[in-house]
Every structure is written in structure tokens, then in C-alpha cells.
């Protein structure tokens, strides 16, 4: 089922912070409901933070290998974690 959802499994998953977990959960639920990944502006509106804050979080999630993006392409965020590894969105 993971392969169908676009998730990949990872043997060593670094723990993520509460805030990072909320962003990951948002990406999951937004993608599921809207059938496309969120834009940074969608996250900015939901979390009520500045554009640089969202961008820094995306860079952090990508550096920690929680997500993958295609450079230069909007709405290209792909989760690299399975749903069961994500917290509930608060």
C-alpha cells in the first residue's frame, strides 16, 4: 500500500519536533483532500506565519529527508514518511 501512496520506507527515521510533525501532517492531509501537494502559501495561511518561516521549515524538512521536492517546480512536495509515522494534525 505504501508504494501506491507514493511513500517510501526508511530504515532510520530521525525523530522530528512537534512543529515539524504538524507541518508533515498538514502536507499529508492537504495532499489527500486536494489531490495535490500544498504550496508554501497554503502552509503560511494555515500556520499563520511569514513566508520566510514556511520556506525555512520546508528546507529543514527536506534536509532531514522527511520530504522531497523538485527544484523550480511549485507544489512538488512529496512525503517520504508513511502515514502511520505522522502525528495527527492539531
Backbone as a printed PyTorch tensor [residue, N CA C, xyz], in Angstrom:
tensor([[[ 0.8280, -1.1880,  0.0000],
         [ 0.0000,  0.0000,  0.0000],
         [ 0.8730,  1.2530,  0.0000]],

        [[ 1.9990,  1.2080,  0.6600],
         [ 2.8660,  2.3840,  0.7110],
         [ 3.3020,  2.8120, -0.6770]],

        [[ 3.6190,  1.8540, -1.5370],
         [ 4.0850,  2.2090, -2.8680],
         [ 2.9880,  2.9250, -3.6540]],

        [[ 1.7350,  2.5140, -3.4570],
         [ 0.6320,  3.1560, -4.1490],
         [ 0.4340,  4.5910, -3.6730]],

        [[ 0.6980,  4.8650, -2.4130],
         [ 0.5020,  6.2030, -1.8670],
         [ 1.6810,  7.1180, -2.1710]],

        [[ 2.7560,  6.5810, -2.7180],
         [ 3.9070,  7.4080, -3.0350],
         [ 4.8900,  7.5290, -1.8860]],

        [[ 4.6900,  6.7440, -0.8370],
         [ 5.5920,  6.8000,  0.3080],
         [ 6.7360,  5.8210,  0.1070]],

        [[ 7.8530,  6.1680,  0.6940],
         [ 8.9610,  5.2270,  0.7180],
         [ 9.2780,  4.9470,  2.1680]],

        [[ 9.7070,  3.7590,  2.4650],
         [10.0400,  3.4580,  3.8460],
         [11.5210,  3.7230,  4.0760]],

        [[11.8250,  4.0800,  5.2870],
         [13.1980,  4.3820,  5.6400],
         [13.5640,  3.5680,  6.8710]],

        [[14.7070,  2.9480,  6.8350],
         [15.1310,  2.1240,  7.9550],
         [15.4400,  3.0000,  9.1610]],

        [[16.1280,  4.1070,  8.9620],
         [16.4530,  5.0040, 10.0610],
         [15.7120,  6.3250,  9.8790]],

        [[14.6850,  6.5040, 10.6720],
         [13.9010,  7.7290, 10.6140],
         [14.2950,  8.5960, 11.8010]],

        [[14.8040,  9.7890, 11.4990],
         [15.1460, 10.7130, 12.5730],
         [13.8600, 11.2060, 13.2130]],

        [[13.8670, 11.3870, 14.5120],
         [12.6740, 11.9510, 15.1310],
         [12.5090, 13.4090, 14.7010]],

        [[11.2650, 13.8380, 14.6260],
         [11.0110, 15.2240, 14.2570],
         [10.3850, 15.9480, 15.4380]],

        [[10.5050, 17.2590, 15.4230],
         [ 9.9370, 18.0690, 16.5040],
         [ 8.4230, 18.1220, 16.3510]],

        [[ 7.7590, 18.6270, 17.3730],
         [ 6.3040, 18.7610, 17.3330],
         [ 5.8860, 19.6470, 16.1510]],

        [[ 6.5620, 20.7590, 16.0090],
         [ 6.2430, 21.7030, 14.9370],
         [ 6.4700, 21.0670, 13.5610]],

        [[ 7.5740, 20.3720, 13.3980],
         [ 7.8520, 19.6900, 12.1440],
         [ 6.7740, 18.6400, 11.8610]],

        [[ 6.3660, 17.9310, 12.8890],
         [ 5.3120, 16.9260, 12.7460],
         [ 4.0070, 17.5310, 12.2770]],

        [[ 3.6940, 18.7280, 12.7630],
         [ 2.4700, 19.4020, 12.3420],
         [ 2.5480, 19.7920, 10.8700]],

        [[ 3.6840, 20.2660, 10.4210],
         [ 3.8530, 20.5900,  9.0020],
         [ 3.7420, 19.3230,  8.1520]],

        [[ 4.3470, 18.2510,  8.5980],
         [ 4.2760, 16.9940,  7.8550],
         [ 2.8410, 16.4900,  7.7860]],

        [[ 2.1240, 16.5630,  8.9060],
         [ 0.7190, 16.1380,  8.9240],
         [-0.1140, 17.0180,  7.9970]],

        [[ 0.1520, 18.3380,  8.0060],
         [-0.5800, 19.2450,  7.1250],
         [-0.3420, 18.8720,  5.6650]],

        [[ 0.9070, 18.6090,  5.3170],
         [ 1.2280, 18.2230,  3.9400],
         [ 0.4520, 16.9660,  3.5540]],

        [[ 0.4170, 16.0020,  4.4590],
         [-0.3070, 14.7490,  4.1930],
         [-1.7890, 15.0050,  3.9640]],

        [[-2.4330, 15.6780,  4.9120],
         [-3.8790, 15.8870,  4.8150],
         [-4.2560, 16.8060,  3.6550]],

        [[-3.4930, 17.8650,  3.4380],
         [-3.7650, 18.7680,  2.3200],
         [-3.6960, 18.0000,  1.0070]],

        [[-2.6600, 17.1840,  0.8560],
         [-2.4790, 16.4050, -0.3740],
         [-3.6130, 15.4050, -0.5700]],

        [[-4.0600, 14.8150,  0.5220],
         [-5.1370, 13.8300,  0.4470],
         [-6.4640, 14.4950,  0.0530]],

        [[-6.7810, 15.6160,  0.6670],
         [-8.0490, 16.3070,  0.4120],
         [-8.0580, 16.9870, -0.9600]],

        [[-6.9610, 17.6410, -1.3190],
         [-6.9110, 18.4390, -2.5460],
         [-6.3010, 17.7220, -3.7420]],

        [[-5.8080, 16.5170, -3.5100],
         [-5.1870, 15.7020, -4.5620],
         [-4.0030, 16.3830, -5.2290]],

        [[-3.3590, 17.2550, -4.4800],
         [-2.1110, 17.8890, -4.9230],
         [-1.4220, 18.4270, -3.6750]],

        [[-0.1110, 18.5050, -3.6870],
         [ 0.6180, 18.9950, -2.5180],
         [ 0.3200, 20.4730, -2.2600]],

        [[ 0.5080, 20.9170, -1.0310],
         [ 0.2870, 22.3340, -0.7350],
         [ 1.4030, 23.2050, -1.2890]],

        [[ 1.0620, 24.4500, -1.5710],
         [ 2.0630, 25.4640, -1.8910],
         [ 2.5260, 26.0570, -0.5600]],

        [[ 3.6520, 26.7190, -0.5780],
         [ 4.1250, 27.3530,  0.6540],
         [ 3.1000, 28.3660,  1.1600]],

        [[ 2.3770, 29.0270,  0.2610],
         [ 1.3530, 29.9910,  0.6640],
         [ 0.2160, 29.3160,  1.4300]],

        [[-0.1110, 28.0720,  1.0810],
         [-1.1450, 27.3290,  1.8110],
         [-0.7040, 27.0810,  3.2550]],

        [[ 0.5520, 26.7270,  3.4250],
         [ 1.0830, 26.4870,  4.7700],
         [ 1.1640, 27.7910,  5.5520]],

        [[ 1.5340, 28.8480,  4.8720],
         [ 1.6130, 30.1610,  5.5190],
         [ 0.2490, 30.5550,  6.0800]],

        [[-0.8000, 30.3820,  5.2950],
         [-2.1490, 30.7180,  5.7630],
         [-2.5720, 29.8280,  6.9200]],

        [[-2.3320, 28.5260,  6.8200],
         [-2.7770, 27.5980,  7.8600],
         [-2.0710, 27.8530,  9.1880]],

        [[-0.7590, 27.9910,  9.1400],
         [ 0.0210, 28.1460, 10.3690],
         [ 0.1640, 29.6070, 10.8110]],

        [[-0.3020, 30.5250,  9.9760],
         [-0.2520, 31.9600, 10.2600],
         [ 1.1610, 32.4210, 10.6110]],

        [[ 2.0680, 32.1170,  9.6790],
         [ 3.4720, 32.5010,  9.8310],
         [ 3.9090, 33.2350,  8.5660]],

        [[ 5.1060, 33.7880,  8.6080],
         [ 5.6240, 34.5530,  7.4770],
         [ 6.1410, 33.6150,  6.3740]],

        [[ 6.1990, 34.1130,  5.1490],
         [ 6.7510, 33.2990,  4.0530],
         [ 8.1600, 32.7610,  4.3330]],

        [[ 9.0750, 33.5830,  4.9120],
         [10.4000, 33.0190,  5.1940],
         [10.3660, 31.8780,  6.2230]],

        [[ 9.4310, 31.9470,  7.1750],
         [ 9.3090, 30.8750,  8.1760],
         [ 8.9000, 29.5670,  7.5230]],

        [[ 7.9240, 29.6370,  6.6260],
         [ 7.4790, 28.4310,  5.9300],
         [ 8.6110, 27.8820,  5.0680]],

        [[ 9.2710, 28.7530,  4.3360],
         [10.3490, 28.3000,  3.4520],
         [11.4710, 27.6340,  4.2500]],

        [[11.8260, 28.2120,  5.3800],
         [12.8700, 27.6170,  6.2160],
         [12.4450, 26.2400,  6.7260]],

        [[11.1700, 26.1040,  7.0970],
         [10.6790, 24.8010,  7.5620],
         [10.7500, 23.7770,  6.4310]],

        [[10.3820, 24.1720,  5.2240],
         [10.4570, 23.2620,  4.0810],
         [11.8960, 22.8260,  3.8400]],

        [[12.8250, 23.7700,  3.9060],
         [14.2420, 23.4270,  3.7350],
         [14.7100, 22.4680,  4.8260]],

        [[14.2550, 22.6910,  6.0550],
         [14.6230, 21.8210,  7.1790],
         [14.0540, 20.4180,  6.9930]],

        [[12.7840, 20.3320,  6.6110],
         [12.1570, 19.0210,  6.3900],
         [12.8520, 18.2740,  5.2600]],

        [[13.2440, 19.0050,  4.2390],
         [13.9460, 18.3830,  3.1200],
         [15.3510, 17.9260,  3.5350]],

        [[16.0500, 18.7480,  4.2990],
         [17.3990, 18.3930,  4.7580],
         [17.3790, 17.1560,  5.6580]],

        [[16.2970, 16.9950,  6.4210],
         [16.1540, 15.8380,  7.3090],
         [15.5460, 14.6330,  6.6060]],

        [[15.3130, 14.7710,  5.3040],
         [14.7870, 13.6860,  4.4640],
         [13.3930, 13.2230,  4.8810]],

        [[12.5810, 14.1720,  5.3310],
         [11.1770, 13.8820,  5.6250],
         [10.3230, 14.1300,  4.3880]],

        [[10.7940, 15.0240,  3.5190],
         [10.0920, 15.3370,  2.2770],
         [11.1030, 15.4020,  1.1410]],

        [[10.5570, 15.4060, -0.0720],
         [11.3820, 15.5670, -1.2720],
         [10.6690, 16.5830, -2.1580]],

        [[11.4320, 17.4310, -2.8320],
         [10.8600, 18.4240, -3.7460],
         [11.5870, 18.3810, -5.0740]],

        [[10.9350, 18.9120, -6.0990],
         [11.5580, 19.0870, -7.3980],
         [11.9360, 20.5560, -7.5040]],

        [[13.2220, 20.8730, -7.5950],
         [13.6510, 22.2790, -7.6650],
         [12.9980, 23.0200, -8.8200]],

        [[12.5330, 24.2270, -8.5330],
         [11.9430, 25.0780, -9.5540],
         [10.5180, 24.7360, -9.9420]],

        [[ 9.9400, 23.7300, -9.2900],
         [ 8.5750, 23.3150, -9.6190],
         [ 7.6830, 23.5190, -8.3980]],

        [[ 6.6310, 24.2950, -8.5530],
         [ 5.6990, 24.5270, -7.4650],
         [ 4.8940, 23.2800, -7.1320]],

        [[ 4.4240, 23.2130, -5.9080],
         [ 3.5870, 22.0990, -5.4360],
         [ 4.2130, 20.7370, -5.7340]],

        [[ 5.4830, 20.6190, -5.4780],
         [ 6.1720, 19.3600, -5.7800],
         [ 6.5930, 18.6060, -4.5200]],

        [[ 6.0700, 19.0070, -3.3590],
         [ 6.4480, 18.3470, -2.1050],
         [ 5.8930, 16.9270, -2.0800]],

        [[ 6.7520, 15.9840, -1.7190],
         [ 6.3470, 14.5870, -1.5890],
         [ 6.8440, 14.0770, -0.2450]],

        [[ 5.9280, 13.5440,  0.5510],
         [ 6.3160, 12.9920,  1.8550],
         [ 7.1390, 11.7240,  1.6600]],

        [[ 8.1330, 11.5570,  2.5070],
         [ 8.9480, 10.3450,  2.4760],
         [ 8.6730,  9.4790,  3.6980]],

        [[ 7.6050,  9.8110,  4.4250],
         [ 7.2040,  9.0570,  5.6030],
         [ 5.8280,  8.4520,  5.3650]],

        [[ 5.5860,  7.3270,  5.9670],
         [ 4.2660,  6.6990,  5.8830],
         [ 3.3040,  7.4090,  6.8250]],

        [[ 2.0310,  7.3270,  6.5560],
         [ 1.0070,  7.9850,  7.3750],
         [ 1.1240,  7.5740,  8.8370]],

        [[ 1.3850,  6.3210,  9.0900],
         [ 1.4510,  5.8460, 10.4800],
         [ 2.6290,  6.4410, 11.2570]],

        [[ 3.5740,  7.0310, 10.5540],
         [ 4.7160,  7.6900, 11.2130],
         [ 4.4450,  9.1550, 11.5150]],

        [[ 3.2920,  9.6680, 11.0820],
         [ 2.9610, 11.0800, 11.2570],
         [ 2.0260, 11.2840, 12.4510]],

        [[ 2.1290, 12.4310, 13.0940],
         [ 1.1790, 12.7340, 14.1700],
         [-0.1440, 13.2100, 13.5690]],

        [[-1.1660, 13.3170, 14.3990],
         [-2.4190, 13.8980, 13.9550],
         [-2.2480, 15.4010, 13.8470]],

        [[-2.9630, 16.0030, 12.9200],
         [-2.9180, 17.4530, 12.7540],
         [-3.7800, 18.0880, 13.8390]],

        [[-3.1960, 19.0420, 14.5260],
         [-3.9250, 19.7100, 15.6270],
         [-4.6300, 20.9470, 15.1490]]])
